[in-house]
Each structure stands twice: as C-alpha cells, then as structure tokens.
Amino acid sequence: MSDTGSQPEQLYAAREPIFPRKVYGPFRNLKWGIMIVTLGIYYLTPWIRWDRGPNLPDQAVLVDMAHRRFFFFWIEIWPHEFYFVAGLLIMAGLGLFLFTSALGRVWCGYTCPQTVWTDLFILVERWIEGDRNARLRLHRQKKMDARKLRLRITKYLVWTLIAIATGGAWVFYFTDAPTLLVDLFTLQAHPAAYTSVAVLTFTTLVFGGFMREQVCIYMCPWPRIQAAMMDTDTITVAYREWRGEPRGKQRKGEDAPEMGDCINCMACVNVCPMGIDIRDGQQLECITCALCIDACDDIMDKIGKPRGLIDYMALSDEERERSGEAPKSVWAHIFRMRTILYTSLWAAVGIGLTVMLFVRPDISATVHPVRQPQFVTMSDGTIRNTYDFGLRNKHGDDRRFRVTLASEAQDLRIAVEGTPYESFMVPADTTGKQRVYVLAPAGSEAAVSDRTEIRFWVEDLSNGERVYKDSTFVGTGAR
C-alpha cells in the first residue's frame, strides 16, 4: 500500500498497442509467402470440385454433418472410421513436438492462424495509416479530427470485411459452397450458418485487430508447453550477446571505448510484433518470427559489420563461438535423439493410417442377433433365429448384396425378410438395414443343440467382393 493520501498502486496496466515497423528481408519474404499460400488454401479449398459420381457431393473437401461423412478428394471417411481423424490429430501433435524441438516456435512464427491473420491485419493497417511512426502519431493524437476518423473507419471497415470472409469461408466446408453462398445472400440459409459466420467474424476481428499479442501471451497454452519440447540444442532466434555487448554508438578515436557490434538502434524491437527486446534473452512472448533478424542484418550491412548478431542459433554453441570456434552444423542440432524419436513416431502413425486407408473394404457389415426371444418355434417345428444386418455400401451407385451362410451344421438355411431371394439392395453411399432369418429343420442337430457357430458371408454381386461376420445360432438346448 502506498503512503497515506497517495493513490493506491494499480495491479494491472492498460495495454499499450504495438505498432511494428515495416521490414525487408528473407524471413519477411518467407512469411509473406506462407501467408499467401495458407490464406489461399483456406479461402479457395471449398470451391474445388471433385467428381464422385451422381449420388455423392462434388465438393473436394466437405465435412457432411447431415450424413456424418468427411470427404477429402478421393477419400471418404465414415463415422466408424473416426480413427483416421484421431490419427491425423496425433500426427499433428507429434509434428508440432518435432518442429518445436528442432526449430523452436516455428509454428507460432509462421503458420499459426493467429499469426497469419494478425500479419494480414497489420498489413492493412500499414497501408491505410502509414508505417510505425505515422501510426504512433495517430495513436497519440487525442483529438478525433476528420482525418483520424476517416482512417479509423476505413481500417475497421476493411478489417471487418476480412473477418466476414474468414467466417464465411469456414461454413463453406460444411455444405455445398456455391449453394450456401446463394442462400446466405438471399437470406435462406440455416440460422446456424449465420450464427457461425457472426461468431467467427467477431473472433477474427477481435483477435487479429485488437488482441494480437495478448492471444499468444495469455490465451494460448503452447508458450508454456513448448519449454518442455526445447533444450540447448534447439535452433531458435537469439542474440549473440558476447558479440554485441557492450552496446552503444560506435565512436572513433584512440580514447573511444571498445564497443560491441550492437549500436542500440532499437530496430529489432521496433519490428517485433510482440513488442519485446530479443536482446534480453529467451522469453515466453517470443514467437520466433525472425523479423528481428532481418532488421538487425540490415543495420549491420549499413554500418559495415558482419551479419548474424541476431540469428537462428543453438544455445549449446555459445561457448564455442565465444572461444572463436565454429558452431556445430545445423543438421547436428536437428538430428538428435529427441527429434529422431518424434520423427519415427510421426512416420509410424502416418504409415499405419496409409496402410489402413488402402486395405479397408468398400463394404462393411454388422450383425446383431435378436435375442428377445432367443429363438422361435414355427408351426412345423422349425427353429428360427433372427438377426439384424447393417450393411454399408461405400460405392457411388446402388448395389445388390447376397447373404449366404457357412456352418458345420449343413441343414441350416437362410431367408431374407421381404424377399424370396438371398439378396437385397443397398442404396449408394448409405447404410442399409435388413432383417435376416436362419432356420433349422425340426429335430436337426442345430435345432436341438445349445449353440452352433455360424458365419455370414456378404457378397457384392457387382464385383464379387466379400466380407464375413461370425455369430451363433441358438437351439432348444439353450432352455
């Protein structure tokens, strides 16, 4: 508590907006390229068409919630195949561990959606309001004159349009994009579509426009987890303190103190989207975007000093560089036990998913015996068991399937409900339900026994593909 009569200390300070300065260099160009590619994939993918036949949707990537299916070009994932989605999530997690252990928070700096959209919003802000100094002056201007109002309205309007496009693109992944686009503009779309667009528009606008670095620092858990993925061999953005200190303006003359290469120009701080000083060492806020490298290298070129004062480096090389030795090669840092383990696990999951994808059958069946009652005695003494079949036809056309029976009891026969044949039709890309009866003549071995093992064979009459399911036949001996 402060002295009597003075104001109490504030526990929280108001956020001071960060206005990164424009920078040129290879890492900035890399970020532009990744932003263009990732945003292009996000916005354009729902409009790609893929012909699957007359009975299936022709959208290349579609999460069909109504029919509980996921389409990805030639791949179709059914609800019972959710293990493919789980496997992809595991691969994504292992990939994140791998890249973090090898190159630090490279995901956060280049491909995280928060980073990509924040880059886009900052680009719009710079186009409209000017570079860092101009935006700072506008921010510090207390009076809301016509110019400031015009610039603010223009910026917020463009931000909102980007946010609406972002929310709109997301809902296109869940239904036919051209149809939904027309429905949205004619106010005929489902309320859930408008709600989703509104929520995603709001979050994109707030996160990318107003909360920027706060999302990375306070809301995202990864900065706190990534420390467990990194060690001294991890290559990350760092400041060569032994070369840059003592920092200060370079002076000439015999009596001038010997200074390091850092001239304290603050270029690295002014370009940082997180507003930190990389010279203070590793920090939770650093997203490893490497823009400070571009800014520092530009200054080193201007003052005639070698590049790399701020660079991608491993902390384990510090002692080598201090003593004038060459650091270990990049590959020696990347290929170590931890990264090899992550790579092996990632590859194993990927190979397993690929094998399962290509060996999975195009038809699958389920058989559920109806045991209420366990069996029925017909008027002629025949013992009948009832089974409910579920048959998935994953093809794009209607198929007829034949059900046959295999058992050591030769006198068992099969009957399909509703037809005198041992076959039934299943519509394209659906799961057909069919009741099947198995009958044993009066006095036969299967009729009087407790249980008889049976095997149902299901054959696709179009191509001869077969699957089987095992079950049991219950006779009068089960009483």
C-alpha positions in Angstrom: 0.0 0.0 0.0 1.3 3.5 -0.8 1.7 6.3 1.7 -1.3 8.0 3.2 -3.0 10.4 0.9 -1.5 9.0 -2.3 -3.3 6.9 -4.9 -3.2 3.1 -4.5 -0.9 1.2 -6.8 -2.5 -0.3 -9.9 -2.2 -4.1 -10.2 -2.9 -4.0 -13.9 -1.7 -1.6 -16.6 -3.6 -0.7 -19.7 -2.4 -2.4 -22.9 -0.1 -0.3 -24.9 -0.7 -1.0 -28.6 2.2 -2.3 -30.6 3.0 -0.8 -34.0 5.6 -2.9 -35.7 7.8 -1.2 -38.3 7.9 -2.4 -41.9 11.0 -4.6 -42.6 12.5 -6.2 -45.6 14.5 -9.4 -45.8 14.4 -13.2 -46.4 12.4 -14.1 -43.3 9.8 -11.3 -44.0 9.5 -12.6 -47.6 9.1 -16.2 -46.3 6.3 -15.0 -44.0 4.6 -13.2 -46.9 4.8 -16.4 -49.0 3.4 -18.6 -46.2 0.6 -16.1 -45.6 -0.4 -16.1 -49.3 -0.3 -19.9 -49.5 -2.2 -20.6 -46.3 -4.9 -18.0 -46.8 -5.2 -19.2 -50.4 -5.8 -22.7 -49.3 -8.3 -21.7 -46.6 -10.4 -19.4 -48.8 -10.3 -21.4 -52.1 -10.4 -25.1 -51.0 -14.3 -25.2 -50.6 -14.6 -24.2 -54.2 -12.6 -27.0 -55.6 -14.8 -29.7 -57.3 -14.2 -33.4 -57.4 -16.4 -35.8 -59.4 -17.5 -38.8 -57.2 -20.5 -39.9 -59.3 -24.2 -38.8 -59.5 -25.1 -39.8 -55.9 -22.3 -38.1 -54.0 -21.3 -34.5 -53.4 -18.8 -33.0 -55.8 -17.1 -30.7 -53.3 -13.4 -31.8 -52.9 -13.2 -31.1 -49.2 -16.5 -31.4 -47.3 -17.5 -32.2 -43.7 -21.0 -33.5 -44.3 -22.6 -33.3 -40.9 -26.0 -34.3 -42.1 -24.9 -37.6 -43.4 -22.0 -37.9 -41.0 -19.3 -38.2 -43.6 -16.0 -36.4 -44.3 -14.8 -36.1 -47.9 -11.3 -35.3 -48.9 -10.8 -35.5 -52.7 -11.0 -39.3 -53.4 -11.1 -40.3 -49.7 -14.3 -40.7 -47.8 -14.3 -41.2 -44.0 -17.4 -42.7 -42.3 -18.3 -42.3 -38.6 -17.0 -45.7 -37.7 -13.6 -44.7 -39.2 -13.1 -41.8 -36.9 -9.7 -43.4 -36.0 -8.4 -41.8 -39.2 -9.3 -38.3 -37.8 -7.8 -39.3 -34.4 -4.6 -40.5 -36.2 -4.3 -37.2 -38.1 -4.6 -35.3 -34.8 -1.9 -37.4 -33.3 0.3 -36.7 -36.3 -0.4 -33.0 -35.9 0.6 -33.1 -32.3 3.8 -35.1 -33.0 4.6 -32.8 -35.8 4.3 -29.8 -33.5 6.6 -31.5 -31.0 9.1 -32.3 -33.7 9.3 -28.8 -35.2 9.4 -27.2 -31.8 12.2 -29.4 -30.5 14.2 -28.8 -33.7 13.4 -25.1 -34.6 11.6 -23.6 -31.6 8.3 -21.9 -32.0 8.4 -22.0 -35.8 4.7 -22.9 -36.0 3.8 -19.8 -33.9 6.0 -17.5 -36.0 5.0 -18.6 -39.5 1.8 -20.7 -39.8 -0.3 -20.3 -36.7 -3.7 -18.8 -37.8 -3.4 -16.1 -35.2 0.0 -15.1 -36.7 -1.2 -15.2 -40.3 -4.4 -13.1 -39.8 -2.5 -10.7 -37.5 0.1 -10.2 -40.3 -2.8 -9.5 -42.7 -4.5 -7.0 -40.3 -1.2 -5.2 -39.7 -0.6 -5.0 -43.4 -4.0 -3.4 -43.9 -3.3 -1.0 -41.0 0.1 0.0 -42.6 -1.5 0.6 -46.0 -4.2 2.9 -44.5 -2.4 4.7 -41.6 1.2 4.5 -42.6 4.3 2.9 -41.1 5.2 2.7 -37.4 5.9 6.4 -36.8 2.8 7.6 -38.6 0.6 5.1 -36.6 2.2 6.1 -33.4 1.5 9.8 -34.0 -2.1 9.0 -34.9 -2.5 6.8 -31.8 -1.1 9.6 -29.5 -3.3 12.2 -31.2 -6.0 13.0 -28.6 -8.3 14.9 -30.9 -10.5 12.9 -33.2 -10.4 15.1 -36.3 -11.8 14.3 -39.7 -8.6 12.7 -40.9 -8.2 10.4 -37.9 -11.9 9.4 -38.1 -11.7 8.7 -41.8 -8.6 6.5 -41.3 -10.1 4.6 -38.4 -13.4 3.9 -40.2 -11.6 2.8 -43.3 -9.3 0.5 -41.4 -12.1 -1.0 -39.3 -14.2 -1.5 -42.4 -11.5 -3.4 -44.2 -10.8 -5.5 -41.1 -14.5 -6.3 -40.8 -14.7 -7.4 -44.5 -11.7 -9.7 -43.9 -13.3 -11.1 -40.8 -16.6 -11.8 -42.6 -14.7 -13.5 -45.4 -13.0 -15.6 -42.8 -16.2 -16.7 -41.1 -17.9 -17.2 -44.4 -15.1 -19.4 -45.7 -15.3 -21.7 -42.7 -19.0 -22.5 -43.1 -18.4 -23.4 -46.7 -16.5 -26.5 -45.6 -19.7 -28.0 -44.1 -22.1 -27.8 -47.1 -22.0 -27.2 -50.8 -20.2 -23.9 -51.1 -22.0 -22.4 -54.2 -25.4 -23.3 -52.9 -24.7 -21.9 -49.4 -23.3 -18.7 -50.9 -26.6 -18.0 -52.7 -28.6 -19.0 -49.6 -26.6 -16.6 -47.4 -27.2 -13.6 -49.7 -30.9 -14.5 -50.3 -31.4 -15.0 -46.5 -32.5 -18.6 -47.0 -29.5 -20.2 -45.2 -30.0 -22.1 -41.9 -29.7 -19.9 -38.8 -26.7 -22.0 -37.7 -24.8 -20.7 -40.8 -25.4 -17.1 -39.9 -24.6 -17.7 -36.3 -21.3 -19.4 -37.2 -20.3 -16.6 -39.6 -21.2 -14.0 -36.9 -19.1 -15.7 -34.2 -16.1 -16.3 -36.4 -16.3 -12.8 -37.8 -16.3 -11.4 -34.3 -13.4 -13.5 -33.0 -11.3 -12.9 -36.1 -11.8 -9.1 -35.8 -11.1 -9.0 -32.1 -8.1 -11.4 -32.1 -6.4 -10.1 -35.2 -7.2 -6.5 -34.8 -7.3 -5.7 -31.1 -5.8 -8.5 -29.1 -2.9 -9.6 -31.3 0.0 -10.4 -29.0 -2.4 -10.9 -26.0 -3.8 -14.1 -27.6 -0.3 -15.5 -27.9 0.8 -14.5 -24.4 -2.3 -15.1 -22.3 -4.8 -17.2 -24.1 -2.6 -19.8 -26.0 -1.2 -22.6 -23.8 1.6 -23.5 -26.2 4.1 -20.9 -24.9 4.1 -22.7 -21.6 4.2 -26.2 -23.0 6.9 -25.5 -25.6 9.6 -25.2 -22.9 9.4 -29.0 -22.4 10.0 -29.6 -26.1 13.1 -27.4 -26.3 16.7 -27.9 -25.0 20.0 -26.2 -25.6 20.4 -27.9 -29.0 17.1 -26.4 -30.3 17.7 -23.9 -33.0 15.9 -20.7 -32.2 16.2 -16.9 -32.6 18.7 -15.5 -30.2 21.1 -12.5 -29.7 24.8 -13.0 -29.7 25.4 -11.1 -26.5 29.1 -11.9 -26.5 29.5 -10.1 -29.8 27.0 -7.3 -29.3 28.0 -6.1 -25.8 28.7 -3.5 -24.6 26.1 -1.9 -26.9 26.1 1.7 -27.8 27.0 4.2 -30.5 30.2 3.5 -32.4 32.9 6.2 -31.7 36.1 6.9 -33.4 39.4 7.9 -31.8 42.1 6.4 -29.7 40.3 7.2 -26.5 37.0 5.8 -27.6 35.8 2.8 -25.5 35.7 -0.5 -27.2 32.1 -1.3 -28.1 30.3 -4.4 -29.3 28.6 -4.6 -32.7 25.1 -3.6 -31.3 24.6 0.1 -31.7 21.4 0.1 -29.7 19.4 1.3 -32.7 16.2 -0.5 -31.4 15.5 -1.8 -34.9 15.0 -5.3 -33.6 12.4 -4.0 -31.0 10.6 -1.8 -33.5 9.8 -4.6 -35.9 8.8 -7.1 -33.3 5.0 -7.9 -33.4 5.2 -8.9 -29.8 6.9 -5.7 -28.7 9.8 -7.5 -26.9 13.6 -7.0 -26.9 15.2 -10.2 -28.1 18.5 -8.9 -26.5 17.0 -9.7 -23.1 17.3 -13.4 -23.9 14.7 -16.2 -24.3 11.2 -15.0 -23.5 7.8 -16.6 -23.3 6.4 -13.8 -25.6 8.8 -14.6 -28.5 7.1 -16.4 -31.4 10.3 -16.9 -33.3 9.1 -15.0 -36.4 12.7 -13.9 -37.2 11.8 -10.4 -38.2 14.4 -9.0 -35.8 17.0 -11.0 -37.8 16.0 -9.1 -41.0 16.1 -5.8 -39.2 19.4 -6.4 -37.5 21.1 -7.7 -40.6 20.0 -4.6 -42.5 21.7 -2.4 -39.8 24.8 -4.5 -39.8 25.1 -4.0 -43.6 24.8 -0.3 -43.2 27.5 0.0 -40.5 29.8 -2.5 -42.2 29.6 -5.2 -39.5 29.0 -8.9 -40.3 25.5 -10.2 -40.3 24.2 -12.6 -37.6 24.3 -10.5 -34.5 20.7 -11.8 -34.1 20.2 -15.1 -35.8 18.9 -18.6 -35.6 21.3 -20.5 -33.4 21.5 -23.1 -30.7 22.4 -22.1 -27.1 24.8 -25.0 -26.8 27.1 -23.3 -29.4 27.6 -20.3 -27.2 30.8 -21.4 -25.6 32.2 -22.5 -29.0 31.5 -19.1 -30.5 32.9 -17.2 -27.5 36.1 -19.0 -27.9 36.2 -18.4 -31.7 35.4 -22.0 -32.7 32.9 -22.8 -35.4 29.5 -23.9 -34.2 28.2 -27.4 -34.9 26.3 -27.9 -38.2 22.6 -27.2 -38.4 22.0 -30.9 -39.1 23.9 -32.0 -36.0 21.4 -29.9 -33.9 18.3 -31.1 -35.8 19.1 -34.8 -36.0 19.4 -35.8 -32.3 17.7 -38.4 -30.2 14.6 -36.4 -29.4 13.8 -35.3 -32.9 14.6 -38.8 -34.3 12.1 -40.3 -31.8 9.4 -37.7 -32.8 10.1 -38.4 -36.5 9.9 -42.1 -36.0 6.6 -41.9 -34.1 5.1 -39.5 -36.7 6.1 -41.7 -39.6 4.8 -44.8 -37.9 1.4 -43.3 -37.4 1.4 -41.9 -40.9 2.3 -45.3 -42.5 -0.2 -47.1 -40.3 -3.0 -44.7 -41.5 -2.0 -45.0 -45.1 -2.0 -48.8 -44.9 -5.4 -48.9 -43.2 -6.8 -46.5 -45.8 -5.8 -48.7 -48.8 -6.7 -52.0 -47.2 -10.1 -51.1 -45.8 -13.0 -52.8 -47.7 -15.6 -50.9 -49.7 -18.3 -52.7 -47.9 -18.7 -53.4 -44.2 -21.3 -55.3 -42.3 -22.6 -55.6 -38.7 -24.7 -58.5 -37.4 -26.8 -58.2 -34.2 -28.7 -61.3 -33.1 -32.2 -60.6 -31.8 -32.4 -62.5 -28.5 -35.9 -61.4 -27.4 -36.9 -64.2 -27.7 -33.7 -66.3 -28.3 -35.5 -68.4 -30.9 -38.9 -69.0 -32.3 -40.5 -72.5 -32.9 -42.5 -72.5 -36.2 -45.7 -74.5 -36.7 -43.8 -77.3 -38.4 -41.2 -77.5 -35.6 -38.6 -75.4 -37.4 -36.3 -73.4 -35.1 -35.8 -69.8 -36.3 -33.2 -67.2 -35.1 -33.4 -63.5 -36.1 -30.5 -61.3 -37.0 -30.4 -57.5 -37.8 -27.9 -56.7 -40.5 -26.3 -53.3 -41.1 -24.5 -53.1 -44.4 -22.6 -50.1 -45.5 -22.4 -49.5 -49.3 -19.5 -47.1 -49.8 -19.8 -47.0 -53.5 -21.4 -44.2 -55.5 -24.1 -46.4 -57.1 -26.8 -48.8 -55.8 -25.5 -52.3 -55.2 -27.2 -55.7 -54.6 -25.7 -57.9 -51.9 -26.2 -61.6 -51.4 -26.1 -63.2 -47.9 -25.0 -66.8 -47.6 -24.3 -69.0 -44.6 -21.4 -71.2 -43.6 -21.6 -73.7 -40.7 -20.7 -77.2 -39.6 -24.4 -77.8 -39.4 -25.3 -78.5 -43.0 -29.0 -78.3 -42.6 -29.2 -74.6 -41.7 -30.8 -72.3 -44.3 -31.1 -68.5 -44.6 -34.0 -66.3 -45.5 -34.0 -62.5 -46.1 -37.1 -60.7 -44.8 -39.3 -59.2 -47.5 -37.9 -61.2 -50.4 -37.8 -64.8 -51.6 -34.1 -64.3 -52.5 -31.0 -64.4 -50.5 -30.0 -60.9 -51.6 -31.1 -57.3 -51.1 -30.4 -53.8 -52.5 -28.5 -51.1 -50.6 -28.6 -47.6 -52.0 -25.4 -45.7 -52.9 -23.3 -44.4 -50.1 -25.7 -45.4 -47.3 -26.0 -48.0 -44.6 -28.8 -50.4 -45.3 -30.8 -52.2 -42.6 -32.1 -55.7 -43.3 -33.6 -58.4 -41.1 -32.3 -61.9 -41.8 -33.6 -65.3 -40.6 -31.7 -68.5 -40.0 -33.8 -71.7 -39.8 -33.0 -75.2 -38.6 -35.4 -78.1 -39.5 -37.2 -79.8 -36.6 -35.0 -82.4 -34.9 -31.8 -81.4 -36.7 -28.6 -81.1 -34.7 -28.6 -77.3 -34.8 -32.3 -77.2 -33.7 -31.8 -79.2 -30.5 -28.3 -78.1 -29.6 -27.4 -75.2 -27.2 -25.3 -73.1 -29.6 -24.0 -73.5 -33.1 -21.2 -71.3 -34.6 -22.2 -69.8 -37.9 -20.6 -67.4 -40.3 -22.5 -65.0 -42.6 -20.9 -64.2 -45.9 -21.9 -61.0 -47.7 -21.1 -60.7 -51.4 -21.2 -57.6 -53.6 -22.9 -59.0 -56.8 -21.4 -56.2 -58.9 -17.7 -57.1 -58.3 -17.6 -60.2 -56.2 -16.1 -58.5 -53.1 -16.9 -60.4 -49.9 -16.9 -59.8 -46.2 -17.9 -62.0 -43.3 -19.3 -61.8 -39.8 -19.4 -64.6 -37.2 -22.3 -65.2 -34.9 -24.2 -68.1 -33.2 -27.4 -70.0 -33.7 -29.4 -70.8 -30.6 -31.4 -74.0 -30.4 -33.8 -75.6 -28.0 -31.0 -76.9 -25.9 -30.4 -73.3 -24.6 -33.6 -73.5 -22.4 
